[in-house]
Structures are given as C-alpha cells and as structure tokens.
Amino acid sequence: MTSLLGVTLLALALMAPTVAFVPIGGGVSTHISITGTALLQIVTETCRDVAEDAGDDFNPTGPSPEELVQACLGPKATGLVSGAKFHSALQEIYTQNGLVDRDFVNSAPHHFNSEAFFEGRSLITSGMAAIKANIRKENFKAARETLGRILHTLQDFYSHSNWVELGYQEPYLNLIRQDLPLENLADKNTATCGDCPSGKCRNQILPNILREKILTSGYLDVFSPLKPQGKCSHGGESDATSTTVPRGGISKDERHSNNEGYHNAAVTAATEATLQLLEDIRFAAGDEEFLRMMGIARSSVVCFVIDTTGSMSDDIEEARSVVYQIIDSQKGTQDEPSEYILVPFNDPGFGPMIRTTDADKMKAEISKLKANGGGDKPEMCLSGLQLALTGAPSSSDIYVFTDAVAKDFKLKDTIIALMRSTKSKVSFFMTNTLRRRRRSLTPSFGDYKELALASGGQAIQVSKAQLPQATAIILDSSTSALVTVLNRATNVGSEVTFPFMLDESLTNITIYITGTSITFTLTNPAGVSQNHNEPNSKLGTIQTVGNLIRIRLNSDKQTGNWKINIKSSQPYTLKVTGQSTITFIYDFVESFGGPHSGYATLSGRPQAGQPANLMLSVIGRKGPASMTVAEVGLVIVSGSEAATNGNMTDMGNGNILVTVDKVPEGEFVVIMKGVDKVSNSEFQRQSTTQMSISKVNIQAVVSSSVEPGKAFSIPFSVMTQGGSGPYTITARNDKQFPMTYLDQLTLTTGQYANATLTITPPAATESGTDVTLTIEAKSSSGSDSNYAVLRLSVLTKITDFFQPECKVTFVADDCPQDVSQCEPHQWGLLANLTDGNGTGIESISMSKGNGTLIYSPLTFPTILANYSASCCSQIVEFVAVDKVGNVGKCYHSIVRSGGPPALTLSLPLWLCLLVSIFVARP
C-alpha cells in the first residue's frame, strides 16, 4: 500500500517537545513524535515488567531505540543485539500514521472533522479489533499498519475538536470503547463558532457551547467552501470552508501565538490517549506477543521452503540436520532464531506454511517431512516461495531446497515484487540440476539465479553429496545483527577488482563467490594477499563446494580498505557479510502536497526520468548520535562502477533524506559510508535488494478490513510516462482468494486510467487472516512494468464490544500500620469476573502485584479469583481478556494514609474460607 514514510523519518525526535500535529514542517515534532513518545514509553514499561518477572535487571544505557532493545533482550542471552527490527517496526507504524493525511485527506471520519464522531470512533474500535485478531494469527506487520492508521485518527480528535477548549485534560476513554456512549454532541443545526476574519482568534467557540460542554469539531473540505450554517471550520489555507462565515478555524495542528495553550493541551491529551490505546492492545495480546509486534525479538529467522518430491530424500535429511544444528548450537544466545518457518511444496500441491517460535515444534515438523510423489517433473516451487515471502517477517533469509525447475514460473514477477517489498533474501540450493532435460524455452537453473540475485541471496548448485558442505551458508546467516558490506555481480566473464571497507565493529566476516572457472586474490589494508590456491592462509579459510566459494576471514582481521580481484570467463556474484549493530533501513519515496505535505513510500519501483528520493534511517551501537554518515548513493550491482551519490538532508536523529539526481540504468542497490564515533572507524554498508526504475506507476489504497464471505472492492489507477497503448494487468494473492478485475487497460501517456479489483474471502476465513495482494501492470512489449503490494486484514464482524467485568467481593488483611513491618504479614481478596452475554473470558493475568493469583475454570459463567500477597506488596491489578480481545481490569490497593484496616481477619482462617468456596463451586 502506498504510505507515508518521509514524514516519519523527519522526526523521531522523541525526546523533543511536541509542537505540531502536522506530518512535516511547523516544528520539530509531529503525529510521529506523539506516536513515538508513547511507543517508546509502553515498550519500556513492558520490557521492564518482563525483566522483573524473570528476575533480570533492566538498565538501558541511553535513550535511543537501539539501547532500549539491548536492555530488553540483552539479559536473556549473550551476543550482539541489533535494533534494526525495532526500528523497522516503528517506521511501519509511523508510515501508516502519515498515510492518513495523504490517502484520506478529505475523509471527515479519519480526522474527526465535520463532527463525524461516531464514524471516527468506529474506525478506531474496528481497527483495534483487527489489530488484536492479527496478533492472535501472528500477522504482526498487518497489526502495525492498522495501528499506525488508527493512532492518527485518535490523535486528530484532540487537535480538531473542542475537547481541550471545554477544559478536559484527560483522554476521552469513550473513543476506544464502543460500549460507552458519545454524549453531548452538537447536532447539525447548532451553531458552534463565532466569526474570525483574521483566522487567528484565540477561541472561536461560542460561549453557550463552552458553558454547556457541547462537543464539536471543525469542518474541512479541500474542494468546496460549503458547510452547515454557524459551524466551525478546521482552518488553514487548504481548507476551503475557512473562508465561509464563521471564518477561521479551531485546528490545533500547529502551535501559534494565539493557540499555544490549547495546542499544548491537545498534544498532552493525544499522547495520553495513545498510551491508553497501546496499553489496551498490550493487555489483550500479552507482553510477549506485544513485544513481537513491536519488533523486540532476536533478529534471526529460519525459513525453509522444501521440495518434497520422491527424489528429495537426501535434501530433506540435510535440511533437517541444519535445523537441528542451528537449534542445538545457538540455544541461549542472541543468535538463537526468534522464529522458525517451514513451507513444503510438491506437484501439484504446496504448503501449508508452518510457523512457530518453539524450537522443539520445528524439530518435530521438519522430522515429519517425507519425500514422495511428484515424479520427474517441474514442481510448485514459486507458489511455496510466495507463501514464505508473505508469511515471514520482512528482511528474512529464506532458503529453498529443490532438484527441479519451477512449474509455476508465471509467478516470477510476483516473486520479484514481493522480494523488493519485503527486502527478504532468497537463496536456492539446487541439486542434480543436469538430471532433467528441458526445452530451451522452459524455466532453468538460470531463472533461480536471477531471483536469488534480485533479492541479494545466493544460487548454489551442488550435487546431493556436496549439499552438507554448502549449507554452511545457512549457519553463517542464521545469526543476529547480520549486515552486508558488499554485494556485486557480473553478467559476463571478466577481471574486476572490488574494493570494500571493514570496520572495527564487524565480526564473523565471510566472503561468498558463486560461479565457475574463478580465480581470485584477496588483499588486506597492509598489502598481505591470499589467492584461491591457498585454502588456509594469512587472511582466512577458503572452502569450495559446487559453484560456491566461501572465505571465512580470520578473527584478527585488519580494519580499513580491502580489495578482491576476481577473474572468470563466466558470470559470477560476490558478497561480503559480517555481524555488526551498525546498519541502516531505507525506502524509496515520492513527495506529495495537500494540507499536510510530505513524502510517501513507493510501493513499486521509482519513476524514470526524474530524481530518486529515499529516506534512510541510520542504526548504531549508541543510537544515531554515535555515527556520522559521509555519503549515500546508488550503485549498479552488475559491475564495478562507483556509486552515484545523492544529496543528503539531515532530518535529525539519524534520519536522512537522500536525493539522487541521476539514477543509474539497470539494477541498483543502496550503499552508505560513514564513521562510527564509538571506535573512530570508517564503515561501509550496502542494501541487498535490487531495484530499478520504471515509467509505469500504480496507485492503490486499502480503506478498511475485509469481512469473510463478502466482496471487497479496491480501486486502483495506472499511468505511464512511456508509450501509450494496451497494458496487461495481473493480480495475485497469497491465499488464492477469488478475484475479478480487468486484465488489460489502455493507457495514454501521462494520464491515469482507473480500474477496480474485487476480492472475496471465503465465508470460513478465520478472523485476523492477513492477505497479501500484488497488482502488476506490464506494457504489451514486456519492456516495462511496475507493481503495487497491498495488505488486507480479514475481520469477522464484531458484535461484542463489552469488557469483562470485575467486582471485588471480599478483602482481608492483617497488615501493620507501619509498612516497614510488613514482611511477616499477608493480605488477600476475592473477586468475581464475568463477561455477561459476551464471547466469554479467554485469559486472566496479573499486571501488577507480587502475590499469587488463582481462579476457577474459565468455562464458569462467573469466575472466582483469589489473590494473596505479602503486605509489602500493597497493590494488585489483574486483567481479564475475552475471546475478541476486550480487556477488563480488576484493581485494588490496601495503601492507607491512616486509621485501622477496614477488616482484620487472621490469614489462615480466610484462606480456608476461600478454599472451601472453590471446592464447593460446581
């Protein structure tokens, strides 16, 4: 989906004072900083609680996201901790938050404009339900995207309504609670504002509206000046209604001399409201799943796509061996995978995708794989790979095992689009490739090479006997904080010298060369060399298997400028990797205008014939302040040409807008160079996913979740700056849901052609299912194409919006008045929990308190909870969550300012009473 990232990267100025709701300009903070402040606070609180429960320390060394991740994950295991996943998760949320200002600029409910209070709340509560359903299905990316959008709507309420003018300082809880009424709303015929010719009045709200505490919001329309008589406007140059009496506007998006107090109050309320919503989602999801949604997890993910046809027994056994080795050798370290994914494929079937965080379950699942069927034919390789790309987290390493070409190579363009969208790397292990005869026009091993290169992966061609040696590459990359220093390829045989820079932070440095008839010489900064005929020498250890050469540098490597000279009569690839917490994330973006202008992330390829913009976020050991970025550019993958460097604009906090005036022709990647201030060492990092320009542009937006069994329409537009004529439209989704759309559009140069795609999830589709949809447009000659990748969440219609209820029925303690004497004393309570006519309570957990909580079976209509604790722990809060994610809390405190306890009862006696009650219940 097209989305706003540039806005987000402007201001992860999370520690700076918030002075604007706008996505860009008007100050140093934005919607994004409000969101970021709340996210860092809730993640910090969650990590601290998890650490305390586990008996671990939680001591961040600084305020940066990198240091927060280190403190959150560090106590659990040894090894490097990368902040890249957390940064990426934050950016996805910020991106979608900003998207609302572009794709829904004139939609009143998305901004609580034009008194659309019920509709705005519906967007928030349905979005919360979708997030909780997505988390239950482990569709964390979909959850993050929805979270970003609904937080924008929630925050806009405080800027666009008169909530703070009415004197309210706390968040309006009813906005995230569908079961609570929205009261005292202005009706359509009630005048709410006085005229403000200057547009800079301190408070336009009519006195009777303020006196009677009537809630209203400003009307906004970017096209028409019409609004109901007497109503407030939003205000600003882009609001056409602001020139209609009553003129002016009540928006507090930006801070001005006439509204500073109201603006600051709106910022405070919006931040607290954001925290309130995030806390609700945290309690519904549980701490572990909430942190996974936020990208607080070890960076390594093991994802295997395995051919299970009859000839694959040896390959399956080797894949099983590798998984066992990864699990057994990395347990208890930061290199231990945070997730395991397995996708089998055969002919004609593929899947299902097996996804788990449980290492023992992964062992059991891969042990079940058996080689059978398929025959001597191509297999459904790319269908299985499509499942993996849409199901695995972004930036995953995916390994495909097969001994056959793909039967479904029609999916090639879709696979490339998904690899570019997810930035995941795909490596192919192909055995016995000469065993099957093929016609010259059918798919071949070269097609796998093309896919691997496009993603930054490897295409490894070995015999079945050599496979155990080749899979060492999987052990290399199944580690935390893996970065790429250099990635190059040649289309023809040649002699090329490739320079690269190694910095002090890099460890476990490995060089991979794939190809045949290769000789090379590797030289370090001191001039010491090692060639291909020296398997164990001064610089490292060389291993050759099949078409793969693997060079593992010695641990005493020198920092500085290295080079490798490669000679070959055949095409080859070169890749240099290592482990380091210094890295970057990026997206190509385009600028947009409107009331709140900014930059939007490109869903497809950058446009030809114009400069390319990318937003880049730098990640270091001690946050962005610990690094200096010297240059960022685009470099052609197939060659040794120097990078085309861009003009950098520092957006603060390690975020950089890069403009490249002349984009390279062909496939290119992003390269960054700079200085690590911690070690005063120069560094170099490179992206792996190839990108190229296109004259075709596709725009598409998903406006809401999808209901099972109901058709859902997605409008999209296609435009070309190339030649006019017919363009083929192809759409695919990873769940194979039925779709209808025009398969051809006739385009006129420079003009958008509009179309609609309809998708219908089956009625039995589970709530929380995430659907990845790819729309492609290709010229009739096949010379140019582009794509858009969209995500849809399937959500069963929610009818239960009521929270579980809790009533404390009995409290007893023998706690002394002097808290310092608390140690030998205890207190406790009984509470009844019910869900009325709702879906039923699914879980009960303790969020505060150090005592013991027990409760009767959750199947009981009324659940009896029993809590007991030391008098040193005087507060308890436990949380009940029903089956659709509604959260109810039970809170009690025995903290007293003075006076005797309300009830004093010897603890053994009341404990006996509680036990008898539990035993007596049916």
Beta strands, then each sheet from edge to edge (+ up, - down):
strand 1: 301-307
strand 2: 339-345
strand 3: 354-356
strand 4: 397-402
strand 5: 425-431
strand 6: 459-462
strand 7: 482-490
strand 8: 494-502
strand 9: 507-515
strand 10: 518-523
strand 11: 529-531
strand 12: 540-545
strand 13: 548-553
strand 14: 560-568
strand 15: 572-579
strand 16: 583-592
strand 17: 598-601
strand 18: 612-619
strand 19: 627-636
strand 20: 644-645
strand 21: 647-652
strand 22: 655-660
strand 23: 668-676
strand 24: 681-686
strand 25: 696-700
strand 26: 712-720
strand 27: 725-733
strand 28: 739-740
strand 29: 744-747
strand 30: 753-759
strand 31: 770-779
strand 32: 785-793
strand 33: 805-813
strand 34: 826-834
strand 35: 841-848
strand 36: 852-855
strand 37: 862-870
strand 38: 875-882
strand 39: 887-893
sheet 1: 3+ 2- 1- 4- 5- 6-
sheet 2: 7+ 15- 9+ 13- 12+
sheet 3: 8+ 14- 10+ 11-
sheet 4: 17+ 16- 18+ 22- 21+
sheet 5: 20+ 19- 23+ 24-
sheet 6: 25+ 26- 30+ 28-
sheet 7: 29+ 27- 31+ 32-
sheet 8: 33+ 34- 37+ 36-
sheet 9: 35+ 38- 39+
end
